[in-house]
């Protein structure tokens, strides 16, 4: 038998957003709710990563222009500078699609809190040479989610697959 080692996953979300509502109750994952503060958000997440090893950090934010789908962000920007994630976005896209969530790989994490967090933490991971991969996922505003509970369950199922909770058994 071959067992796939479960990944240690940290989920982050911003207080008072649709992403927080989607992640509420995901009790078998570590979830950090960030205060929507461009400086403190990164500081909180960096402190968390300094104290505990996570294989993956999935940060969730909301994007107004999408409906019933997610955008996986590959890139954070600071003016003309860009920082690309080492996370396998294509693998995550396939897992979301396997759970019936239409998904787009996007190269624009926005210009506000999401991008600021992504930039700061990707920089920290790179500088400290952490064995942690981070990705940012944009979800719709609540009003742009047709069946909220179903969408929420599909997000959860996707994260469980990424975690490796689907132990493969080979004879």
C-alpha positions as CSV (number, residue, x, y, z in Angstrom):
1,X,0.0,0.0,0.0
2,X,1.1,3.5,-0.7
3,X,0.0,6.4,1.5
4,X,0.2,9.9,0.4
5,X,1.3,12.2,3.2
6,X,-1.3,14.7,4.1
7,X,-0.3,18.3,3.5
8,X,-0.5,20.9,6.2
9,X,-2.7,23.7,4.8
10,X,-3.3,27.2,6.1
11,X,-6.3,29.1,4.9
12,X,-6.5,32.9,5.1
13,X,-9.5,35.1,4.5
14,X,-10.4,38.7,5.1
15,X,-12.8,39.7,7.9
16,X,-16.3,40.5,6.7
17,X,-16.0,39.2,3.2
18,X,-17.6,36.4,1.1
19,X,-14.4,34.5,1.5
20,X,-14.8,34.5,5.3
21,X,-18.3,33.2,4.9
22,X,-17.2,30.5,2.6
23,X,-14.4,29.3,4.9
24,X,-16.5,29.5,8.2
25,X,-16.7,26.0,9.8
26,X,-13.7,24.5,7.9
27,X,-12.6,23.3,11.3
28,X,-10.1,20.6,10.1
29,X,-7.9,23.3,8.6
30,X,-6.0,26.2,10.2
31,X,-7.9,29.4,9.3
32,X,-6.6,32.9,9.9
33,X,-9.1,35.7,9.5
34,X,-7.2,38.9,8.6
35,X,-8.4,42.4,9.6
36,X,-8.3,44.1,6.2
37,X,-5.3,46.2,7.1
38,X,-2.6,46.4,4.4
39,X,0.3,46.3,6.9
40,X,-1.2,44.1,9.6
41,X,-2.5,41.5,7.3
42,X,1.0,40.6,6.0
43,X,2.5,40.9,9.5
44,X,-0.1,38.5,11.0
45,X,0.4,35.9,8.2
46,X,4.2,36.2,8.4
47,X,4.1,35.7,12.2
48,X,2.0,32.6,11.7
49,X,4.4,31.2,9.1
50,X,7.3,31.9,11.4
51,X,5.9,29.7,14.1
52,X,4.5,26.8,12.2
53,X,5.4,24.9,9.0
54,X,2.7,24.8,6.4
55,X,3.1,23.1,3.0
56,X,0.5,25.3,1.4
57,X,-1.1,28.7,2.2
58,X,-4.3,29.3,0.3
59,X,-5.4,32.9,0.8
60,X,-8.9,33.8,-0.2
61,X,-10.3,37.2,-1.1
62,X,-13.4,38.4,-3.0
63,X,-13.6,39.9,-6.5
64,X,-16.7,41.7,-7.6
65,X,-16.6,40.9,-11.3
66,X,-16.9,37.1,-11.0
67,X,-19.9,34.9,-10.7
68,X,-20.0,31.2,-9.6
69,X,-16.4,30.7,-10.3
70,X,-12.9,31.3,-8.8
71,X,-9.8,33.0,-10.1
72,X,-6.4,31.5,-9.1
73,X,-3.9,34.3,-9.0
74,X,-0.4,33.4,-10.2
75,X,1.3,36.8,-9.7
76,X,1.5,39.6,-7.2
77,X,2.7,43.1,-8.3
78,X,4.3,46.1,-6.9
79,X,4.3,48.7,-9.6
80,X,6.2,47.3,-12.5
81,X,7.7,44.5,-10.3
82,X,6.1,41.1,-10.2
83,X,6.5,38.1,-8.0
84,X,5.2,34.8,-9.3
85,X,4.0,32.0,-7.0
86,X,5.8,28.6,-6.9
87,X,2.4,27.0,-6.3
88,X,1.1,24.7,-9.0
89,X,-1.9,26.8,-10.1
90,X,-2.8,24.4,-12.9
91,X,-3.0,21.5,-10.4
92,X,-5.4,23.6,-8.3
93,X,-7.4,24.6,-11.3
94,X,-8.0,21.0,-12.2
95,X,-9.0,20.2,-8.6
96,X,-11.6,23.0,-8.6
97,X,-12.9,21.9,-12.0
98,X,-13.1,18.3,-10.8
99,X,-15.4,19.7,-8.1
100,X,-17.6,21.6,-10.7
101,X,-16.2,25.1,-9.9
102,X,-15.3,26.9,-13.1
103,X,-11.8,28.3,-12.7
104,X,-9.6,30.8,-14.4
105,X,-5.8,31.2,-14.0
106,X,-5.4,35.0,-13.5
107,X,-2.2,37.0,-13.5
108,X,-3.6,40.0,-11.7
109,X,-4.2,39.8,-7.9
110,X,-5.7,43.3,-8.0
111,X,-4.5,46.6,-6.5
112,X,-5.6,46.5,-2.9
113,X,-5.6,44.2,0.1
114,X,-5.3,40.9,-1.8
115,X,-2.3,41.9,-3.9
116,X,-0.6,43.6,-0.9
117,X,-0.9,40.5,1.2
118,X,0.2,38.2,-1.6
119,X,3.3,40.4,-2.4
120,X,4.4,40.7,1.2
121,X,4.1,37.0,2.0
122,X,5.5,35.7,-1.3
123,X,8.5,38.0,-0.6
124,X,8.9,36.6,2.9
125,X,8.6,33.0,1.8
126,X,11.3,33.6,-0.9
127,X,13.7,35.5,1.4
128,X,13.4,32.9,4.2
129,X,13.6,30.1,1.7
130,X,10.6,28.4,3.3
131,X,9.4,25.1,2.0
132,X,5.9,26.6,1.7
133,X,3.9,27.4,-1.4
134,X,1.3,30.2,-1.3
135,X,-1.5,30.9,-3.8
136,X,-4.2,33.5,-3.8
137,X,-7.8,32.6,-4.8
138,X,-10.5,35.1,-5.6
139,X,-14.1,34.1,-5.0
140,X,-17.3,35.9,-5.9
141,X,-19.2,38.3,-3.7
142,X,-22.0,36.4,-1.9
143,X,-24.6,38.0,-4.2
144,X,-22.7,36.4,-7.2
145,X,-22.9,32.9,-5.8
146,X,-26.0,31.0,-7.0
147,X,-26.1,28.2,-4.5
148,X,-23.9,29.3,-1.6
149,X,-23.9,26.1,0.4
150,X,-23.2,24.0,-2.7
151,X,-20.3,26.4,-3.7
152,X,-19.0,26.3,-0.1
153,X,-19.0,22.5,-0.1
154,X,-17.2,22.3,-3.4
155,X,-14.5,24.7,-2.1
156,X,-14.1,22.5,0.9
157,X,-13.9,19.3,-1.2
158,X,-11.3,20.9,-3.4
159,X,-9.1,21.8,-0.4
160,X,-9.5,18.3,1.0
161,X,-8.3,16.8,-2.3
162,X,-5.3,19.2,-2.3
163,X,-4.6,18.2,1.3
164,X,-4.3,14.6,0.2
165,X,-7.1,13.2,2.2
166,X,-8.0,10.9,-0.6
167,X,-5.4,8.3,0.3
168,X,-4.6,6.1,-2.6
169,X,-4.3,2.5,-1.9
170,X,-2.3,0.3,-4.3
171,X,-2.1,-3.5,-4.0
